[in-house]
């Protein structure tokens, strides 16, 4: 069982920034896709950003370049830098990993970290 532990969530004002981190219990180069999802109250979980083993990145169209996903294999960490945050970014953010090339079908999830954007 792979353990994923997220951190970095919290309360931030509109226009602010947060950096989420996710540490995996196994070496992340063993996974084909690393990704962040989010789920707002009353909404379905959606892909925010992902990165493949080969370095291809995928982002939700609504983000318009505000978020950046990165990985640090030496620290078994995948991060999400979030800039110019908006109230609609409020959600629980989940880290995920996938073995295989299928997007939108993670094998393991973290427990989630709350991000609240409010003045």
Residue pairs with C-beta under 8 A, 6 or more apart in sequence:
1 108
2 24
2 25
2 26
2 97
2 107
2 108
3 24
3 25
4 22
4 23
4 24
4 25
4 95
4 96
4 97
4 108
4 109
4 110
4 111
5 22
5 23
5 110
5 111
6 20
6 21
6 22
6 93
6 94
6 95
6 110
6 111
6 112
6 113
7 20
7 21
7 22
7 23
7 113
8 18
8 19
8 20
8 21
8 113
9 18
9 20
9 93
9 113
9 114
9 115
10 18
10 114
10 115
10 116
11 116
11 117
11 118
12 18
12 85
12 115
12 116
12 117
13 117
13 118
13 119
14 85
14 86
14 87
14 117
14 118
14 119
15 84
15 85
16 85
16 117
17 81
17 82
17 83
17 84
17 85
18 82
18 85
18 115
19 79
19 80
19 81
19 82
20 36
20 79
20 80
20 82
20 93
20 95
20 113
20 115
21 77
21 78
21 79
22 36
22 77
22 78
22 79
22 95
22 110
23 75
23 76
23 77
24 31
24 76
24 77
24 78
24 97
25 76
26 76
27 73
27 76
28 34
28 71
28 73
28 76
28 77
28 78
28 97
29 53
29 73
30 99
31 53
31 97
31 98
31 99
32 52
32 53
32 98
32 99
32 100
32 101
33 50
33 51
33 52
33 53
33 97
33 98
33 100
33 101
33 102
33 103
33 106
34 50
34 51
34 69
34 71
34 78
34 95
34 96
34 97
34 98
35 47
35 48
35 49
35 50
35 51
35 58
35 69
35 95
35 96
35 97
35 98
35 103
35 106
36 47
36 48
36 49
36 50
36 69
36 78
36 80
36 93
36 94
36 95
36 96
37 45
37 46
37 47
37 48
37 93
37 94
37 96
37 106
38 45
38 46
38 48
38 89
38 91
38 92
38 93
38 94
38 115
39 45
39 46
39 91
39 92
39 94
39 112
40 88
40 90
40 91
40 92
41 91
43 91
45 94
46 60
47 58
47 60
47 103
47 104
48 59
48 60
48 63
48 67
48 80
48 93
49 57
49 58
49 59
49 60
49 63
49 67
49 68
49 69
49 80
50 57
50 58
50 69
50 103
51 57
51 58
51 69
51 70
51 71
51 78
52 58
52 101
57 69
58 103
59 65
59 67
59 69
66 82
66 83
66 84
66 85
67 80
67 81
67 82
67 83
68 80
68 81
68 83
69 78
69 79
69 80
69 81
70 78
70 79
70 81
71 77
71 78
71 79
72 78
72 79
78 95
80 93
82 89
82 115
85 115
85 117
86 117
87 117
87 118
88 117
89 115
89 117
90 115
90 116
90 117
90 118
91 114
91 115
92 112
92 113
92 114
92 115
93 112
93 113
93 114
93 115
94 109
94 110
94 111
94 112
95 109
95 110
96 106
96 107
96 108
96 109
96 110
97 106
97 107
97 108
98 105
98 106
98 107
99 107
100 107
